[in-house]
Amino acid sequence: MKKIVILASGNGTNAQAIIDRYNSSNEVQISLILSNKPQAYVLERARLAGIPAMSFNRYAFAKAGQIQSILNQEQPDLIVLAGFLWKIPSFLIEDHPNKIINIHPALLPQYGGKGMYGMNVHRSVIENKEQKSGITIHYVNENYDEGAIIKQATCQIDQNDTAEDLASKIHQLEHEYYPTVIAELLK
């Protein structure tokens, strides 16, 4: 059985889409959900789905130690970032080469980098009067949003769309494509 570990920072709608796809699977197990925020709703989603979960602080994550040991013990086939906002330490990337993926709410390389997440991205896209946006699923490397691109999917931006309208379109793309790409990577 293939194993996934999910890292998330917030509400966990992308994590929920992954849970919905795999929680009753005989081929893929979500073995753990980790969050850097003890009050993140993603931890409740994990509890409701019967998936082990825990939160951690910056020290436990950034220094070789607790989270590194947990991930090495789990031996996941894939580490999935689902709205996880901290930069991944290089030692974790080295421990799990080409096994850490992220989803970004824009068409990289545009609108990527530090501070470019969630509504910050959507506002920028709308302010720049782009005609399309989308998602980018990519491998994680040492730099924000610069890993090799696995898949991109686009949506049109209507002239009267607000950042909130765009966010809704992006969420639909994320929930459709992220679980599917995960399945392809786990083959």
C-alpha positions in Angstrom: 0.0 0.0 0.0 1.3 3.5 -0.9 1.4 6.0 1.9 0.8 9.8 1.8 1.6 12.4 4.5 -0.2 15.7 4.2 1.1 19.0 5.5 -1.4 21.8 5.9 -1.7 25.1 7.7 -5.4 26.0 7.6 -8.9 25.0 6.8 -7.8 22.0 4.7 -10.2 22.0 1.7 -7.5 20.5 -0.5 -6.7 18.0 2.2 -10.4 17.1 2.3 -10.4 16.5 -1.4 -7.5 14.1 -1.0 -9.2 12.5 2.0 -12.4 12.0 0.0 -10.5 10.4 -2.8 -8.3 8.0 -0.7 -9.7 7.4 2.8 -11.5 4.2 1.7 -8.8 3.1 -0.8 -7.1 -0.3 -0.6 -4.2 1.1 -2.5 -3.4 4.4 -0.9 -3.3 5.3 2.8 -3.2 8.8 4.2 -1.0 7.8 7.1 -0.6 11.2 8.8 -1.7 14.8 8.6 0.7 17.4 10.1 -0.1 21.1 10.7 2.0 24.0 11.9 -1.1 25.5 13.5 -2.7 23.7 16.5 -6.1 25.4 15.8 -6.1 24.6 12.1 -9.4 23.0 11.0 -7.5 20.5 8.9 -6.7 18.7 12.2 -10.5 18.3 12.8 -10.9 17.0 9.3 -8.3 14.4 10.1 -10.0 13.4 13.3 -13.4 13.1 11.6 -11.7 10.8 8.9 -9.9 8.7 11.5 -6.5 9.8 10.3 -3.7 10.3 12.8 -2.7 14.0 13.0 -0.6 16.3 15.0 0.6 19.9 15.1 4.1 21.2 15.6 6.0 24.4 16.1 8.6 26.1 13.9 11.6 24.7 15.9 10.4 21.1 15.6 10.1 21.6 11.8 13.0 23.8 10.9 15.7 21.9 12.9 16.6 18.3 12.1 14.8 16.3 14.7 11.1 15.7 15.5 9.4 16.2 12.2 12.3 14.7 10.3 12.2 11.6 12.5 8.4 11.3 12.1 8.6 11.5 8.3 11.5 9.1 8.2 9.6 6.6 10.4 6.5 7.0 8.2 8.4 6.4 5.0 5.7 8.1 2.8 5.7 7.5 -0.9 4.5 11.1 -1.2 4.5 14.2 1.0 1.7 16.4 -0.1 1.6 20.1 0.8 -2.0 21.3 0.9 -2.1 24.9 1.9 1.1 24.6 3.9 2.8 28.0 4.0 6.3 27.3 5.5 9.4 26.8 3.5 10.5 23.2 3.5 13.9 22.7 5.1 16.6 21.4 2.8 17.3 18.3 4.9 13.7 17.2 4.4 14.0 17.7 0.6 17.2 15.7 0.7 15.6 12.9 2.8 12.6 12.7 0.4 13.9 13.6 -3.1 11.1 14.1 -5.7 8.5 13.0 -3.1 7.3 16.4 -1.8 4.7 18.1 -3.9 2.9 21.4 -3.6 -0.1 23.1 -5.3 0.1 26.8 -6.1 -3.0 28.9 -7.0 -1.5 30.5 -10.1 0.3 29.6 -13.3 4.0 29.6 -12.2 6.4 31.1 -12.7 4.1 34.1 -12.5 2.7 35.1 -9.1 5.0 32.8 -7.1 7.5 33.3 -4.3 7.4 34.3 -0.7 4.2 35.9 0.3 2.3 34.8 -2.8 -0.4 32.6 -1.5 -4.2 32.5 -1.2 -5.9 35.8 -1.7 -2.6 37.7 -2.2 -2.2 35.8 -5.5 -5.8 36.3 -6.6 -5.8 40.0 -5.9 -2.5 40.4 -7.8 -3.9 38.5 -10.8 -7.1 40.6 -10.9 -5.2 43.9 -10.4 -3.0 43.0 -13.4 -6.1 42.3 -15.5 -5.0 38.9 -16.5 -7.3 37.0 -18.8 -6.5 33.6 -17.4 -5.2 32.0 -14.2 -5.0 28.5 -12.9 -3.0 26.1 -10.7 0.4 24.7 -10.7 1.3 21.4 -9.1 5.0 21.1 -8.7 7.8 19.3 -6.9 9.2 21.2 -3.9 12.8 22.4 -3.9 14.8 24.8 -1.8 13.0 27.9 -3.2 9.4 28.9 -2.9 7.4 27.8 -6.0 10.5 27.0 -8.2 10.4 23.2 -8.3 9.8 21.3 -11.5 6.2 21.6 -12.7 4.2 18.5 -12.8 0.9 19.8 -14.1 -0.9 23.1 -14.8 -4.6 23.7 -15.3 -6.2 27.0 -16.4 -9.4 28.9 -16.0 -10.6 32.0 -17.8 -11.1 35.2 -15.9 -14.2 37.2 -16.7 -14.0 40.9 -17.0 -16.1 41.4 -13.9 -14.5 38.7 -11.7 -13.3 39.7 -8.3 -10.5 38.1 -6.4 -13.1 36.1 -4.5 -14.6 34.8 -7.8 -11.2 33.8 -9.0 -10.5 32.0 -5.7 -13.6 30.0 -6.2 -12.6 29.0 -9.7 -9.1 28.1 -8.5 -10.5 25.9 -5.6 -12.5 24.0 -8.2 -9.4 23.3 -10.2 -7.4 22.3 -7.1 -10.0 19.9 -5.9 -10.3 18.3 -9.3 -6.7 18.0 -10.3 -4.6 17.5 -7.1 -6.1 14.1 -6.1 -5.7 12.9 -9.8 -2.1 14.0 -10.0 -1.3 12.3 -6.7 -2.8 9.1 -8.2 -0.6 9.4 -11.3 2.5 10.0 -9.2 1.8 6.9 -7.0 1.5 4.5 -9.9 
